[in-house]
Amino acid sequence: MSGAIVLRAGSLSLKATRRSVVVCGLLAAALAALALWAFTLGSFSLSLGDLMSVLTGTARNSVRTVVLEWRAPRIVAAMVFGAALAMGGAVFQSLTRNPLGSPDVIGFTTGSYTGVVLMLLAGASSYAALAAGALAGGLLTAFAVYLLAFRRGVRGFRLIIVGIAVGALLSSVNTWFSVKADVDTALRAAVWGAGSLSSIGWPAVLMSSALVAVVALVAPVAQRRMRWLELGDDTAAMLGVPVERTKLLLVVLGVAATAAVTAAAGPIVFVALAAPQIARRLTGRGSTVDLTGSALVGALLLLGADIAAQHAIPGVVLPTGAVTVCVGGAYLLVLLVRESRRGF
């Protein structure tokens, strides 16, 4: 399984090991199985036969409504959003060359949250307006962090430290906005800020999926540039890569992937942190430059977390973000202990 497989599409080529191809295939199969299981869960129980009847057009109206209008948007959203968060996390972890370099750790998700809160305070409620606010807030935060961390180039550790500081500042701003807003707006921002897929509908899923599709189309080129940057800025420059411009473009790519999720479901944290590292260990790669594996792991993690949020406690539906915080907190603790041991 150690041989390499080269996939070509026009002028683009993608090199992968046999192990990574097998692992991605298994992850895709596990994701499909988990999605099918998610369709059968709930107070209105369904069988695989019911799902097949929907596909063949012979299902009862009640079954069709449950599958296509109630459960499908949430299941598709969990998979698409998980993949987007994981790709954003992989981009930033590669840029910072640090497993803590995740958009929810270094403040970019908080910046997107600030953008959405401002849109809510302005009276906007459509997904397009919230998406614009999330993207603008995330990009402005990213550029602010980038400029504050820039000292004859951007180093990963400095970017993380500055990002944590800016994120803490924006978090206090978000709290202040919530206190000053009227009760209805503050309650809506608080519910949205918990990170939930409960109110997801097809319009938000389709619009965010379109943005994620653009990110996925750019991913092969981005992955190649990321691999060159991980060799070091000097080496990348010798290979003809415009280093700082490439870093800025990768920041935009990572923020766009994260903002697409934040606008629709709120700040769902720790998926972007954990998914690239889990994918790296499963595929056996020495870096986080594996956007396909990261996306599959992220989709699997978020779909599993959403299933747990709905069904782990009978009669209680939790925000999906609450589950990812619990799981991600334990993961972050393990990661910090491991990194501290390496440092000594």
Protein Blocks (a to p, Z undefined) as FASTA:
>chain_A
ZZccdddehjbccdddfklmmmmmmmmmmmmmmmmmmmmgcjbdcdfklmmmmmnopacf
klmmmmmmmmmmmmmmmmmmmmmmmmmmmmmmmmnopaklcfklnommmmmmmmmmmmmm
nopabfklmmmmmmmmmmmmmmmmmmmmpggiaafklmmmmmmmmmmmmmmmmmmmmmmp
cfklmmmmmmmmnopaklgcfklmmmmmmmmmmmmmmmmmmmmmmmmmmnojklmmmnop
afklmmmmmmmmmmmmmmmmmmmnopaehklmmmmmmmmmmnopabfblfklmmmmmmmm
mmmmmmmmmmmpghiacdfklmmmmmmmmmmmmmmmmmmmmmZZ
